């Protein structure tokens, strides 16, 4: 899936996560994570975001994640929503999600 | 923000209604917003076009102003601090801005509230101590910009920098750059990118490049949101002298000192003295203070004021050129600008602007 514009999904509230997706500057995935639980769960948040991007076949994007202690399923859902908006996706294969 | 005691939902009893208002359309809301801002030690910023307001039982308990891609005037009633009202307000502001096409935002706040806005996913860029802090919500943008700039770094011990609007590029600009290039190992010239001038950015940039093409040790750089932009220096475009003196230009100048100059090794900043334009004149006066005297983790930058070039006894300025052009006095214009700018202005005039 190709990221063609900027998009956001999520909120700043507790137990949620705000995900900003924008087109890549250098053809790779650049991921920045801010989290209140970065020390305990930083690696896991990164892995969840990367897996979700992979499932959506996103290989080039800039992603800024502001996490307020969201569960993995919430992170996945917010990343998916932001990517789909940023890719201007019309025909979706919900099975891969 | 304080933490909720365990097991107690601070938001359970609060019914909040968020909506956006344009102050020009609803002047009656303005007084209410002013009063909330006042309680938070803030003044209403005249440039804010839209406010997100949060009402509880009809009363405004939170507000946040949006001026294109800049968030200002954020306040929450004291009784609701420590609740999630602020975060909900922040979420609404980010969505509203995104819907308007602004994804990478700046935010102005008092330095003592920076921690609060980290919760809004903003990161501090630069602070005028005790007065104001500029933050942005994409932590990747500035490092990326600084990295791009640093590729243009040139060797030498005396590295100059000039920031010009060049609206349009005159012999006055040329004189300042030429004087600086003569004594510097390298000179970096930035063209203000904001489209708030009579001439478009692409025209202004091209005329600067052409006008300095014969000077070997000069690089002309594109401006950015980090150099005299609506974000870093709103007063410049308002031509509001009070705003300039209020410390706003401290933000722009500290931004230059702490982020831009180090990328290129700039240790001198050159300006033409400014007898005509009050805003630019106050800016030049503030330059010395913020670039060298004010406390900062970054090395001081020497400000060097170049006596303005005069033609027929009158100082050359872009505002003079625009005035002559408006009167159709092309002969007068020709004396004040290099041939490259003159060729452009003649066409511009003939095209009926």
Interface residues (C-beta under 8 A of the other chain):
Chain A: X6 X7 X8 X11 X12 X13 X14 X18 X20 X22 X25 X30 X32 X34 X62 X64 X66 X68
Chain B: X84 X87 X88 X90 X91 X94 X95 X98 X103 X104 X119 X120 X121 X137 X138 X139 X140 X144
